[in-house]
Amino acid sequence: MQGAIAAGHPVTAAVGAQVLADGGNAVDAAVAAGFASWVTESPLTGPGGGGFMLVHRASDRSTRVLDFFVTVPGGGADPAAMESTDVDFSTGAVVPYLMGPASAAVPGVPLGLEAAWRQFGSRPWAELVEPAIALAREGVDVLPEQAYLHELLASILRSRPEGRALYAAKSGERLRMPELADTLRRIADEGAATLYTGELAPAICAAAPQISPSDLAGYRVIRRRPVSVPFRGCEFRSNPPPSSGGVLIAYGLRLLDAWCRYDTRAVADAMREQAAARGSSFLSDLYRGGLARRLISPVDAPSATTHISVVDGRGNAASMSCSTGAGSGVFAPGTGIQLNNMLGESDLAGLHKPGRRLTSMMAPSICFADGRPRLVVGSAGSARLRGAIMQIVVNVLALGMGVEEAVERPRVHWEDAIVDAEPGADVTGLDGYDVRQWNRKDLYFGGANAVERPADGRLAAAGDSRRGGAAVVVE
């Protein structure tokens, strides 16, 4: 089956591309690539995290979000019991993190991948897990981008003996994850239930005592209707409330269309208005469905995220974002699973009600032209990811760029009255803004991976060089 995939690592993309070449559909490819990313992009994603998949099925033109983000455990959250650290991006941008056992919420990625496969997949389950098992057992070469990430997050990743052993590998060296290989083998043989009601569940509870067996057994994947707005003759669909990223991007696109301006100044102005609108219930008017008027919490999810975009030859599409936050630094004993640190968001204090599905900035998105996928896109980068996605959508649909140029074009980000700008970004029209000029492209500005099918029907794809992304078109 012809198709295309873009992902955060060349091996992740290659695994998904092979599934497409073997006749799998877009969801099959996303699931297999998702499992592979647990190895190739282990600081960003894994079975201990949460995520979302936006799926478009060509046969009935239906589009739904599978929400498998993390939930608050019955034991609640105690920020005083968490460990603190800072991540310094070396340009004055310092991001604080809370970590440790108390920061872990109930994970959802394993059940999310299984739910997507059960509803939309076509290839055998074990076949989709096998490549990840081999990668974990045999190892993957650490690329320069991954080595940089390991150093950037060293205070988290190497805070425990398991992490120090795994993430001692330098660029060009081999990273092997034998315990995770055994876990993946169990998932292939027994399904995701092994982590929720099976033999591996007690290890998760032992690593994070606030997570109980009933928390794991009671976890459910939720189907949601995407937020949807028109933009430049197309339709933009993305992750709906209670998460806020998709709604904020939709709001920004509506502003740009209303202004009929798409330059850097307009983008910065839209980002400023997005920030001002956070926490306002009127944004929920953009969401068509039963969650209208729900308050959108003004919270940034952690920035360690990865994204996979896929389109297959039949017109099915999958846009999947997953994250462990920056990771808790804590591993479930004997499993190779690093737990998330999603409870460590200090802004969520007071919102930690047991069973609550946490909000997120993650925004897997699809733009449609005449009811068919035109652009599939998503990004990593916490609050920066919504700007990365918005700028790519503008670049493709408003400025007419191809997807590769659109992803690599220099970006800006507005936050706290400062516009951060990558080299080459046009800052000449930013009078009145305090501009902080960066001297290189950086993963601070997101890691966006995208696939497009323009009017001529020829697929193209791009992986973001800021995070070592890669893309494959399967002819």
Secondary structure, DSSP 4 states (H G I P E B T S, - for coil): --EEEEESSHHHHHHHHHHHHTT--HHHHHHHHHHHHHHHTTTT--TTSEEEEEEEETTTTEEEEEEE--B--TT---GGGSEEEEEE-SSS-EEEEEESGGGPPBP-HHHHHHHHHHHH--S-HHHHHHHHHHHHHH-EEPPHHHHHHHHHTHHHHTSSHHHHHHTT--TTSEE--HHHHHHHHHHHHH-GGGGTTSTTHHHHHHHSTTS-HHHHHT---EEEPPEEEEETTEEEEE--TTS-HHHHHHHHHHHHHHHT--SHHHHHHHHHHHHHHTT-GGGGGGS-STTTTPPPP--PPPS-EEEEEEEETTS-EEEEEEE-TT--S-EETTTTEEPP-GGG-GGGTT---TTPBPP-----EEEEETTEEEEEEE--STHHHHHHHHHHHIIIIIT---HHHHHHS--EEEETTEEEE-TT---TT-TTSEEEE-SS--GGG---EEEE--TT---EEE--GGGT-EEEEE-
